[in-house]
Amino acid sequence: MLREKDQKAVLCRGVGSVKRAMKEVVSQSLRYAVMMGTNELPLLKQSRILVKDMSSREQKEVSIDDFVHSYQSYPCLLGQPSRLQK
């Protein structure tokens, strides 16, 4: 969905735990992480996502449209690839 709107994205798949995934985000020097696990599915149904700013360590819910138009860095999508592709 992000790539359809010309937003650059990196998919971290098969990383296991969230802690390990966050290390992957840091190792790639990514600015934002979009949390996309089972716990975030209710947010997706509302067209919202959970975004973590890796520089400030703050995380907040934002609409997908706001994210696509406001964030200019490379997000890292976290979660189960099969669920992300739907």
C-alpha positions as CSV (number, residue, x, y, z in Angstrom):
1,M,0.0,0.0,0.0
2,L,2.8,2.4,0.8
3,R,4.7,1.7,-2.4
4,E,1.5,2.3,-4.4
5,K,1.7,5.8,-3.1
6,D,5.4,6.2,-4.0
7,Q,6.5,5.9,-0.3
8,K,9.7,4.0,0.1
9,A,9.5,1.0,2.5
10,V,11.7,-1.8,3.7
11,L,10.0,-5.0,5.0
12,C,11.7,-6.7,7.9
13,R,10.5,-10.3,7.8
14,G,11.3,-13.3,9.7
15,V,13.1,-11.4,12.5
16,G,11.2,-13.1,15.3
17,S,10.7,-10.9,18.3
18,V,9.9,-7.1,18.3
19,K,13.2,-6.5,20.2
20,R,15.2,-8.2,17.4
21,A,13.2,-6.4,14.7
22,M,14.0,-3.0,16.4
23,K,17.7,-4.0,16.3
24,E,17.3,-4.6,12.5
25,V,15.7,-1.1,12.1
26,V,18.6,0.5,14.0
27,S,21.2,-1.5,12.0
28,Q,19.8,-0.1,8.8
29,S,19.7,3.4,10.1
30,L,16.0,3.7,9.5
31,R,14.1,6.7,10.9
32,Y,10.7,5.2,11.4
33,A,9.3,1.8,12.1
34,V,5.7,0.9,11.3
35,M,4.5,-1.7,13.7
36,M,2.5,-4.3,11.8
37,G,1.9,-7.3,14.0
38,T,-1.2,-9.2,15.2
39,N,-1.9,-6.6,17.9
40,E,-2.0,-3.8,15.3
41,L,-4.7,-5.5,13.1
42,P,-7.6,-3.6,14.7
43,L,-5.8,-0.3,13.8
44,L,-5.4,-1.4,10.2
45,K,-9.2,-1.9,10.0
46,Q,-9.5,1.8,10.9
47,S,-6.9,2.8,8.3
48,R,-4.5,3.7,11.1
49,I,-0.9,2.4,11.9
50,L,1.4,2.6,14.8
51,V,4.6,4.5,13.9
52,K,7.7,4.6,16.1
53,D,10.2,7.5,15.6
54,M,13.5,5.8,16.1
55,S,15.4,9.0,16.9
56,S,13.0,10.1,19.7
57,R,11.7,6.6,20.6
58,E,8.2,8.0,20.6
59,Q,5.4,6.0,19.0
60,K,2.0,7.2,18.0
61,E,-1.0,6.1,16.0
62,V,-1.5,8.0,12.7
63,S,-3.8,7.6,9.7
64,I,-2.2,5.8,6.7
65,D,-2.8,8.8,4.5
66,D,-1.1,11.1,7.0
67,F,1.8,8.8,7.2
68,V,2.2,8.6,3.4
69,H,2.1,12.4,3.1
70,S,4.1,13.4,6.1
71,Y,7.0,11.0,6.7
72,Q,9.8,11.3,4.2
73,S,12.2,8.7,5.6
74,Y,12.4,5.0,5.1
75,P,10.0,3.1,7.4
76,C,10.5,-0.5,8.3
77,L,7.4,-2.6,8.3
78,L,7.3,-5.2,11.1
79,G,5.2,-8.3,11.3
80,Q,4.0,-11.4,9.5
81,P,4.6,-11.0,5.8
82,S,1.5,-13.0,4.9
83,R,-0.7,-10.6,6.8
84,L,1.1,-7.5,5.4
85,Q,0.5,-8.5,1.8
86,K,-3.3,-8.7,2.2
